Amino acid sequence: MFKQILYNLKISFLAQLSSVFVSIGMGLLLPKFISIEAYGYWQIFILYCTCFELSMFGIPNGIFLRNAGKIPLHAAFVKTTLIIVLSLSFIWCGVILTLSAEDANYSYVYKVLATALIVINIATFFSYILQSRNEIKYNALVNLLSNLIIAIGLCFLFVIRISDLCYYISVFLFAHIVRLLLLSFHEKNIFYEKININIKYGQELFVSISTGIKLIIIDYTTILVFGVIRLASEKYLGIILFSKLSFAFSIIMLAINFINQIVLSIIPSLRSLESNEIRNYYIKQRKMIGLFFCMMMFCYFPAVIFLRVWLPQYEESFLYMFLLFPLMVFEGKMQAIFSLFLKVLRYENLLLKINCLYSIILLSFSCLMLSQTANIYYVIVCIVLFSCFRSTLSELICSKLLGIKGISKNIILELCLVCIFYCLNYMNDNAFVAMILIFVILYFYYFKDDIRVDV
């Protein structure tokens, strides 16, 4: 079973690695060729596209969580569900088209979003169906091809130095149309099935929605909270600041989304394990993942040296990045470990309560500070503090459920490393090198019994 998990991880890692390169291209190269204002509208477009899954009310998510690695899906039920998802997408498409804006750029974004919503939603639905059947390979290859199309398109536009945002959005949309066609072709047998509406399917769909809506709120908590804060900053502080803040968030979300998609692919395999095997897997991964994200956090310092040369017009964004980079540790662990295992153990209700509490408190404080002080730095501090609180609380709960003791040393050490990270920005070069060496020596010594390569 561990071999199956490893295989799924390798395939998913390859597909997500291509997503990382595409995201790097959109995040680092695109700002070089378009204006700060245009990049802000691009970020608005991507933000809404990222949240399209919410418009399906968690139907594919619920099907995936309930059936992943366990119950085979009936083609008639899948087609009936597809019709419902398609109907919901057209309804939301109509809602988007009724939106109006005085700004011509906003009007264009709304029109393209209406088309993108239908394409991305149906492709996402088929993607979840494939993953629920554990057909990770085909789904990953389709995503790989889609990312390749985006990469080639972006490179072509960069070479001829196109600065019009419309062309970049067109490349993004075309890649997702190809993805939809390939997934639809793979599932072509579904289209020959009759729509079968009966009580059994209705009950199954109701349970899938009730399960999926919880799952999608859980999965999208971070994206939604950060998205609302960014949109609120656009309202109170303007599109230019929104663009600069979005640039900083995009770097953070790149790593978080990367981990989230890999985690999604191993849920079917983990749910097939016995409780003691799940506990052993958790113990193996916890410290290694904590080490990985701490290392990622310290990558800020070499990264910012390059960014100051490459994108000098985004200088203000680098300070936002510095303050936000510890989210690599807190949000990374939350997605890769705690949220994953609470889902596998079927404690979605508990995870939902944690995320709702986090969202309400953080959004309340953030919107209050933006409206009263118009100071984005106060908001960033709140984001980091409340993310730290959620991650720590979730770790304590997971450890209790799995019967694991002695976790306080992990939490304390990682919090100390975050403090060291913040201190390093105000030290001279010699102190910086010394602190990095101390960090590496202490951390590897502390975890010397856990850091091994399994043969």
C-alpha positions in Angstrom: 0.0 0.0 0.0 2.9 2.4 0.8 4.2 1.6 -2.7 0.8 2.8 -4.2 1.0 6.0 -2.1 4.6 6.6 -3.3 3.6 6.0 -7.0 0.7 8.4 -6.7 3.0 10.9 -5.1 5.5 10.7 -7.9 2.9 11.1 -10.7 1.2 14.0 -8.9 4.5 15.6 -8.0 5.5 15.6 -11.7 2.2 17.2 -12.7 2.3 19.7 -9.9 5.9 20.5 -10.7 4.7 21.6 -14.1 2.1 23.7 -12.4 4.8 25.3 -10.3 6.8 26.3 -13.4 3.7 27.8 -15.0 2.8 29.6 -11.8 6.4 30.9 -11.6 6.1 32.1 -15.2 2.8 33.9 -14.4 4.0 35.2 -11.1 7.5 36.3 -12.0 7.6 36.8 -15.8 4.2 38.3 -16.4 4.8 41.3 -14.1 7.9 42.1 -16.2 5.8 42.5 -19.4 2.6 44.1 -18.2 1.9 47.2 -16.1 1.3 47.0 -12.3 -2.3 47.9 -12.9 -2.8 45.2 -15.6 -1.2 42.7 -13.2 -3.8 43.6 -10.6 -6.6 42.8 -13.0 -4.9 39.5 -13.9 -4.8 38.6 -10.2 -8.5 39.4 -9.9 -9.2 37.0 -12.8 -7.0 34.2 -11.4 -8.6 34.7 -7.9 -12.1 34.2 -9.2 -11.0 31.3 -11.3 -9.5 29.6 -8.3 -12.8 29.9 -6.4 -15.0 28.4 -9.2 -15.2 25.1 -7.3 -17.4 26.8 -4.7 -20.1 27.3 -7.3 -20.6 23.5 -7.5 -21.5 23.4 -3.7 -19.0 20.6 -3.1 -20.7 18.0 -5.2 -17.5 16.5 -6.8 -15.6 17.0 -3.6 -18.2 14.9 -1.7 -18.2 12.2 -4.3 -14.4 12.0 -4.1 -14.2 11.9 -0.3 -17.0 9.3 0.0 -15.9 7.0 -2.8 -12.1 7.5 -3.0 -10.4 4.1 -3.0 -13.5 2.3 -1.8 -16.9 2.4 -3.6 -17.0 2.0 -7.4 -19.0 4.8 -9.1 -22.0 4.0 -11.3 -21.9 5.7 -14.8 -25.6 6.6 -14.5 -25.1 8.4 -11.2 -22.0 10.2 -12.6 -24.0 11.4 -15.7 -27.0 12.6 -13.5 -24.6 14.5 -11.3 -22.8 16.0 -14.3 -26.1 17.4 -15.6 -26.7 19.0 -12.2 -23.2 20.5 -12.1 -23.6 21.8 -15.6 -26.9 23.4 -14.7 -25.4 25.1 -11.7 -22.5 26.4 -13.9 -24.9 27.9 -16.4 -26.9 29.6 -13.6 -23.7 31.1 -12.1 -22.6 32.1 -15.6 -25.8 34.1 -16.0 -25.2 35.8 -12.7 -21.7 36.9 -13.7 -23.0 38.3 -17.0 -25.5 40.5 -15.1 -22.6 42.1 -13.3 -21.7 45.5 -14.6 -18.8 47.8 -13.9 -17.8 51.3 -15.0 -14.2 50.2 -15.5 -13.8 48.6 -18.9 -11.1 46.3 -17.6 -13.5 44.9 -14.9 -16.2 44.4 -17.6 -13.8 42.4 -19.8 -12.8 40.3 -16.8 -16.4 39.5 -16.0 -17.2 38.4 -19.6 -14.2 36.1 -19.8 -15.0 34.7 -16.3 -18.5 33.6 -17.5 -16.9 31.3 -20.1 -14.1 30.2 -17.9 -16.5 29.1 -15.2 -18.3 26.5 -17.4 -15.0 25.1 -18.9 -13.1 24.9 -15.6 -16.1 23.5 -13.5 -16.8 20.6 -15.9 -13.1 19.8 -16.2 -12.8 19.9 -12.4 -15.8 17.5 -12.1 -14.2 14.9 -14.4 -10.9 15.3 -12.6 -12.4 14.4 -9.3 -14.2 11.4 -10.8 -10.8 10.1 -12.1 -9.2 10.6 -8.8 -12.0 8.9 -6.9 -11.3 5.9 -9.1 -7.6 6.2 -8.3 -6.8 6.9 -12.0 -4.1 9.4 -10.9 -1.9 8.8 -13.9 -4.3 10.0 -16.7 -5.5 12.9 -14.6 -1.9 14.0 -14.0 -0.9 13.6 -17.6 -3.8 15.8 -18.7 -2.9 18.5 -16.2 0.7 18.2 -17.4 -0.4 18.8 -21.0 -2.6 21.8 -20.0 0.3 23.3 -18.1 2.6 22.7 -21.1 0.2 24.6 -23.4 0.1 27.5 -21.0 3.9 27.5 -20.7 4.4 27.5 -24.5 1.8 30.2 -25.0 3.3 32.4 -22.3 6.8 32.0 -23.7 5.6 32.9 -27.2 3.9 36.1 -25.9 7.0 37.0 -23.8 9.3 36.6 -26.8 7.2 38.9 -29.0 6.8 41.2 -25.9 3.0 41.4 -25.8 1.8 43.7 -23.1 -2.0 43.3 -23.7 -3.5 41.3 -20.8 -6.2 39.9 -23.1 -3.8 37.6 -24.9 -2.5 36.1 -21.7 -6.0 35.4 -20.5 -6.8 33.8 -23.9 -3.9 31.4 -23.5 -5.0 30.4 -20.0 -8.6 29.8 -21.2 -7.5 27.8 -24.3 -5.4 25.4 -22.2 -8.4 24.7 -19.9 -10.6 24.0 -23.0 -8.0 21.4 -24.1 -8.0 19.9 -20.6 -11.8 19.7 -20.7 -11.9 18.0 -24.1 -9.3 15.3 -23.1 -11.1 14.5 -19.8 -14.5 14.4 -21.5 -13.1 12.0 -24.2 -11.7 9.7 -21.5 -15.1 9.6 -19.8 -17.1 9.4 -23.1 -19.0 6.3 -21.9 -20.8 8.5 -19.4 -22.5 10.5 -22.3 -24.1 7.3 -23.6 -25.7 6.5 -20.2 -29.4 7.4 -19.6 -30.2 10.0 -16.9 -31.5 7.9 -14.1 -33.2 9.9 -11.3 -34.2 7.7 -8.4 -34.4 7.9 -4.7 -31.1 6.1 -4.2 -29.2 8.5 -6.4 -31.0 11.4 -4.8 -29.9 10.3 -1.4 -26.4 9.7 -2.5 -26.2 13.1 -4.1 -27.6 14.8 -0.9 -25.0 13.0 1.2 -22.3 14.0 -1.3 -23.3 17.7 -1.1 -23.5 17.7 2.7 -20.1 16.1 2.9 -18.6 18.1 0.0 -19.7 21.5 1.1 -17.9 21.0 4.4 -14.8 19.7 2.5 -14.8 22.6 0.1 -15.1 25.2 2.8 -12.3 23.5 4.6 -10.1 23.4 1.5 -10.8 26.9 0.4 -10.6 28.6 3.8 -7.1 29.9 3.2 -7.8 31.0 -0.4 -11.1 32.6 0.5 -9.8 34.5 3.5 -6.7 35.7 1.7 -8.9 36.6 -1.3 -11.4 38.6 0.7 -8.6 40.5 2.4 -7.0 41.3 -1.0 -10.2 42.4 -2.5 -10.9 44.6 0.6 -7.5 46.1 0.1 -8.4 46.9 -3.5 -11.5 48.7 -2.3 -9.9 50.7 0.4 -6.3 51.2 -1.0 -6.7 50.9 -4.8 -5.7 48.6 -7.6 -2.0 49.4 -7.4 -1.6 48.3 -3.8 -3.8 45.3 -4.5 -1.4 44.3 -7.3 1.7 44.6 -5.1 0.0 42.7 -2.3 -1.2 40.1 -4.7 2.3 39.6 -6.0 3.5 38.8 -2.4 0.5 36.5 -1.8 1.0 34.7 -5.1 4.5 33.5 -4.1 3.1 32.2 -0.8 0.1 30.5 -2.3 2.3 28.9 -5.0 3.8 26.6 -2.4 0.6 26.0 -0.4 -1.5 25.1 -3.5 1.4 22.8 -4.7 1.2 20.8 -1.5 -2.6 20.8 -1.4 -2.9 19.2 -4.8 -0.3 16.5 -4.0 -2.1 15.8 -0.7 -5.4 15.4 -2.6 -4.0 12.5 -4.6 -3.0 10.4 -1.7 -6.3 10.5 0.3 -7.6 7.4 -1.5 -4.6 5.4 -0.5 -4.5 6.7 3.0 -8.1 5.9 3.6 -7.4 2.3 2.7 -4.9 2.0 5.6 -5.6 0.6 9.1 -5.6 3.1 12.0 -2.2 2.0 13.3 -0.7 2.4 9.8 -2.2 5.9 9.6 -0.6 6.8 12.9 2.8 5.5 11.8 2.6 7.5 8.5 1.7 10.6 10.5 4.7 10.2 12.8 7.1 9.6 9.8 5.9 12.7 7.9 5.4 15.2 10.7 8.9 16.3 11.4 10.2 15.9 7.8 7.4 18.2 6.5 8.1 20.7 9.3 11.8 20.7 8.3 10.9 21.2 4.6 8.7 24.2 5.2 11.2 25.8 7.6 13.8 25.5 4.9 11.3 27.0 2.4 10.8 29.9 4.7 14.5 30.8 4.7 14.5 30.7 0.9 13.1 34.3 1.2 16.6 35.8 1.6 18.2 34.5 -1.7 14.9 35.0 -3.5 14.5 38.6 -2.6 18.0 39.4 -3.9 17.0 38.2 -7.3 13.6 39.8 -7.2 15.0 43.3 -6.4 17.0 43.1 -9.6 14.3 41.5 -11.8 11.2 43.5 -10.6 12.4 46.7 -9.0 9.0 48.3 -9.4 7.6 45.8 -6.9 10.0 46.9 -4.0 7.0 47.4 -1.7 5.9 43.8 -2.3 9.1 42.4 -0.9 8.4 43.7 2.6 4.9 42.2 2.4 6.6 38.9 1.4 9.0 39.1 4.3 6.2 39.5 6.8 4.1 36.7 5.1 6.8 34.1 4.5 6.3 32.3 7.9 2.9 31.3 6.4 5.0 28.7 4.6 5.4 26.9 7.9 1.9 27.4 9.4 -0.2 27.0 6.3 2.1 24.4 4.8 1.8 22.1 7.8 -1.9 22.8 8.0 -2.5 21.6 4.4 0.1 18.9 4.2 -0.5 17.2 7.6 -3.3 18.3 9.9 -6.1 19.0 7.4 -5.1 15.8 5.5 -5.3 13.5 8.6 -8.5 15.0 10.0 -10.1 14.3 6.6 -8.8 10.8 6.5 -10.0 10.1 10.0 -13.4 11.6 9.0 -13.3 14.5 11.5 -14.5 17.0 8.8 -16.9 18.6 11.2 -14.2 19.4 13.7 -11.9 20.7 11.0 -14.8 22.9 9.7 -15.3 24.4 13.1 -11.6 25.2 13.4 -11.5 26.9 10.0 -14.8 28.8 10.5 -13.5 30.2 13.8 -10.2 31.1 12.1 -12.0 32.8 9.2 -14.5 34.8 11.3 -11.8 36.2 13.6 -9.3 36.9 11.0 -11.7 38.6 8.5 -13.3 40.6 11.3 -9.9 42.0 12.5 -8.6 42.5 9.0 -11.7 44.4 7.6 -11.8 46.5 10.8 -8.2 47.5 10.5 -8.5 48.3 6.8 -11.6 50.4 7.3 -10.3 52.3 10.3 -6.6 52.6 9.8 -6.1 51.7 6.1 -2.8 50.1 7.2 -2.0 46.8 5.4 0.9 46.0 7.7 -1.5 45.5 10.7 -3.6 43.1 8.6 -0.5 41.1 7.6 0.5 40.7 11.3 -3.0 39.4 12.1 -2.8 36.9 9.2 0.4 35.4 10.5 -0.6 35.3 14.2 -4.0 33.7 13.5 -2.5 31.2 11.1 0.0 30.2 13.7 -2.9 29.8 16.2 -4.9 27.5 13.8 -1.8 25.4 12.9 -0.9 24.9 16.6 -4.5 24.1 17.7 -4.8 21.6 14.8 -1.6 19.8 15.7 -2.6 19.4 19.3 -6.0 17.9 18.2 -4.4 15.5 15.6 -1.9 14.3 18.2 -4.6 13.7 20.7 -6.7 11.7 18.2 -3.8 9.6 17.1 -2.4 9.1 20.7 0.9 10.8 20.0 2.8 12.5 22.9 5.8 14.8 23.1 4.8 17.2 20.3 5.5 20.4 22.3 9.2 20.4 21.3 8.3 20.5 17.6 6.0 23.4 18.0 8.4 25.4 20.2 11.4 24.8 17.9 9.5 25.9 14.8 8.2 29.0 16.6 11.8 29.8 17.5 12.9 29.4 13.9 10.2 31.8 12.8 11.5 34.4 15.3 15.0 33.8 14.0 13.7 34.4 10.5 12.3 37.8 11.4 15.5 38.7 13.3 17.8 37.9 10.3 16.4 40.7 8.2 17.8 43.3 10.6 21.3 41.7 11.0 24.5 42.3 9.0 25.8 39.8 6.5 28.2 38.0 9.0 25.4 37.6 11.6 23.1 36.3 8.8 25.6 33.5 7.8 26.2 32.6 11.5 22.5 32.3 12.3 21.9 30.2 9.2 24.6 27.8 10.3 23.3 27.6 13.8 19.8 27.0 12.5 21.0 24.1 10.3 23.2 22.5 12.9 20.6 22.7 15.7 17.7 21.5 13.6 19.5 18.5 12.1 20.9 17.6 15.5 17.5 17.8 17.1 15.9 15.6 14.5 18.9 13.3 13.8 16.9 10.2 14.8 14.1 11.1 12.4 15.8 12.2 9.3 16.5 9.0 7.4 16.2 7.7 3.9 14.1 4.6 3.8 15.5 2.0 1.4 
